[in-house]
Amino acid sequence: MSTATQPHQATPSDETSVQRTRPKVSLKSTIVYALAALVTLLAWVLDTPADARTTFQFGSSGDLFRIPNVPVPALGFLVVLLVVMLAATAFSFWRYRERRPLPAWVHVVVGASFVLAFLTFVGAGRSTVIPMVSLLAGALALSVPLVFGAMSGVICERSGIINIAIEGQLLFGAFAGAVAASAAGSGYVGLIAAPIAGGLVGAGLAWFAVTFRVNQIIVGVVLNTLIIGLTGFLFSTVLSDNKALWNTRMPLPRIRIPLLADIPVIGPVLFNQTILVYLMYALVIGLQIMLFRSRWGLRTRAVGEHPKAADTVGIKVNVRRVWNTILGGAIAGLGGAFFTVGSGLAFGREMSAGQGYIALAAMILGKWNPWGAVMAALLFGFSKNLGNVLSTIGSGVPSELLLMLPYVITILAVAGFVGRVRPPAAEGVPYTKS
Amino acid sequence: MTEEKRPDAGEEQSVAATPPGETGEGQGPTLREQERPSVLYQIMSGSALMSVLAVVLALLIGGLLIAFANEDTREASTYFFARPLDTLAAGWTAMTDAYVAMFRGSVFDWQAGSFAGMVKPLTESMVFAVPLILAGLGIAVGFRAGLFNIGAQGQIIVGAIVAAWLGFAFDLPVVIHLLVAILGGLIGGAVWGGIPGVLKARFGANEVIVTIMLNYIAVYLISYMLKLPSFNPGRTGQRSPAVSPDATYPLLVPQWLWPDNGFRLHWGFVVAILATVFVWWLMERSTVGFQIRAVGANPAAARTAGMSVGRITVITMVVAGALAGLAATGQVLGTERSLTAGVAASFGFDAITVALLGRSRPWGTFFAGLLFGALKAGGFLMQSLTATPIDIVLVVQSLIVLFIAAPPLVRTVFRLPDPDRRRRPRRTASTTQEATA
């Protein structure tokens, strides 16, 4: 009986089991909120001149009616945000004293206040506006491949296969999407080719991991290198020999959803997008429901948590794992299409640039849940875009330090500071029917 | 403890030395597999043979890819059914041209003007091998402890930052300056490697994720550092001041010994050899090494035997990071001689494949590093002579590792007998026992 769980002790989760006994309420959020308030007070409130103003831009060029720019007195607004954060700190401490868990919206409020405070501080006394719409739109664009990749990770890892090859799946999807779209002359063809390519990488991962029982992390890392080499090789030979045929940019058209796209600020960000982004919405909602409410989801989770028990009730463990890995690969491949047809670019060497690894981190930060993974992916996308926007605005804050932030947060999350993170129990352990 | 382990060292080694590529299988039935006759039988049944065959197979597939991507081949393939030999001939020419260029760029160039020029490719291979060997050793040590250190890239970068800074910002006497810079790089890498070790030992953080994240942090760190006035005084592009000559590795073949040789090979290669010897001693002869292998083979058993798994985890990661830091000194103090954003190139990731090919053993890693260094050096000449992109080297490298990780695949391709077949009935017997119990 113990043979199925024994090998797992090589992975770190045996140490996390110690933390399982901790009570669910903790002072962590209170401390984090207090830190946020302290940073706001010391670094920003005290450093902002009393008469400075920050201008927020909420309109975008395609709006139905123009929204004027909103100038706010920087110091007053910062103080208001500081009060909000302090109130949240007090509230969380009170909930802690009452031994009651903190509702999730408090995190959102504090996070939003903190970011707003930072933006206010950066824009204080400057003539440049803080472009809220492009900030959010850019964040969503950077998050799309991450979300697809993270969903791929969720599907694979919930069934017990560690999918480090997300990076390769994204890249191969981007490559196949660009080549197919260019050859066929339509971006939509790319959306068919990309998941096939990603699925192929997934199949390779499943083949080595299940049939040969090679360590899944190794296969994943090596497949990534293989895809980087392969796409790079084909890019500088076949693709550059005949650029017009194989690598012309083929953007997907934007589809504007009539009423929803007219909502100010959020509307153009969320509902004036390519079909790929709408597919992403459907995927996230569908997966969240399927994983926890359907037979497929139950079986997938069973295979990932306790394959022996799943096998006992007649679920074919390895078959399920293979198909889930291929499905996951296909989803990541579709996400890869965002790099090329989704953003209207031609294929470029190594254009996924490590996003697959970040998707993996987003999945872990989201605790192996589709919804959480999306939130983490959005966080990564937002902080990355914030870094980009700030470096164009020209703030005094070095953008590199800001760009490091999501990685630092992930490390803290994995180390258990942000909340208990528990991987599926049989993750990475090959299953042999006995 | 040292006397106790001597008699079974051979057997222990054969188990712990199984690369993690096989530990998926190895972790469960390891104890049972110890009954296997070890070293000699393993070589006979194909460990070494399998490595050679994997390299051959990977080169063949790489060759097919080169042939396929060649323009002449594709032109000839348009009339394939009329004259198929044309296509095959064009493909064959493309493949042999590429590999001949690769050989000339990595081992011996018979077309060079002087003897020094002929031998230079070999020294170039060794230059490229220095960081690969050193970082590969670090990863191999991690593998032996069951740790997946994906973070050699970040450890190299941080080591490089420290080593370069000590190299150009200070003025110290000749030998001491070099030693200080090397030590600095070593410590920088060790610190960056120690972080995931501590986080894993203390909080159970998955070292794969933490090391990947630390890689990115290191990338942003180096680009931040290179913008600082002290690292980039003239604001002239992304390059730090040159490392002081006192702090660079001397050339291995000095000009006074062999005039006009033009070799770039430096003492970093000697450091790589010394590090290989050290790792061999550490893993095979020291108590810590024994504990590292024990933890890697079976952490639960190691804990029961009274070893502190957390302590060993930290030590392993610090050693791995220090080796990666040494790899950085090879780059910063030897080959490049200043700090650039691309100082680590992709050595950190290539080193993973090096360690895998070397089956996590010190000398195996050493020769795997030489091989991949040769592929890299040869790749550059191949790219310039035959317009075959150097990316093919990545493809060949990763195929080699994939084939090595899955011996059954190679065996099927070459129709070799399966050495596991003898063992299989025993396993089914034991598992049926288990099932009935």
Interface residues (C-beta under 8 A of the other chain):
Chain A: T3 Q6 P7 Q9 A10 T11 P12 S13 D14 E15 T16 V18 Q19 I164 F208 F212 R213 V214 N215 Q216 I217 I218 V219 V221 V222 L223 T225 L226 I228 G229 L230 G232 F233 L234 F235 S236 T237 V238 D241 G354 Y357 I358 L360 A361 I364 P398 E400 L401 L403 M404 Y407 V408 T410 I411 V414 A415 G416 P423 G428 V429 P430 S434
Chain B: P20 G21 E22 T23 G24 E25 Q27 G28 L65 A69 N70 E71 G146 F148 I150 L199 K200 A201 R202 F203 G204 A205 N206 E207 V208 I209 V210 I212 M213 L214 Y216 I217 Y220 L221 S223 Y224 K227 P299 A300 F349 I352 T353 L356 T388 P389 D391 I392 V393 L394 V395 V396 Q397 S398 L399 V401 L402 A405 A406 P408 L409 T431 T432 E434 A435
